[in-house]
Amino acid sequence: MIPILIADPDPDFAREIKWALGESSFIRVCASAEDLSQTTTLLAEHKPTVVLLGPGWPEKEIIAFARQTTKRFPSVSLLLLAYKVTSRMV
């Protein structure tokens, strides 16, 4: 089972993702966070395989967070959902 952490400032986002996943036998939501500081704390605590970063974060903030997180937690995969992809995000 793949543990994932869901992070988005809108608590409805995590709730909807959990609902969409249902009773998956492959994915388990181990935690959810509504701010990036809490996300870092939960990353260290739960050690998920994947962090799902929702579309609610400001672009510059989430890019900086992603860079820091990949350095600090190199074994964690980040999945960034965005409404609009820019050349700075690739």
Number of C-alpha atoms within 10 A of each C-alpha: 10 13 16 23 23 24 27 21 16 15 13 10 18 23 12 11 14 17 10 10 13 11 10 12 9 9 15 17 20 16 18 22 21 18 13 17 11 12 22 17 12 18 23 11 10 13 17 21 16 19 24 19 23 21 18 16 20 9 16 11 10 18 16 10 15 18 10 13 19 13 10 12 13 10 13 17 16 17 13 16 14 15 8 8 10 9 5 8 12 6
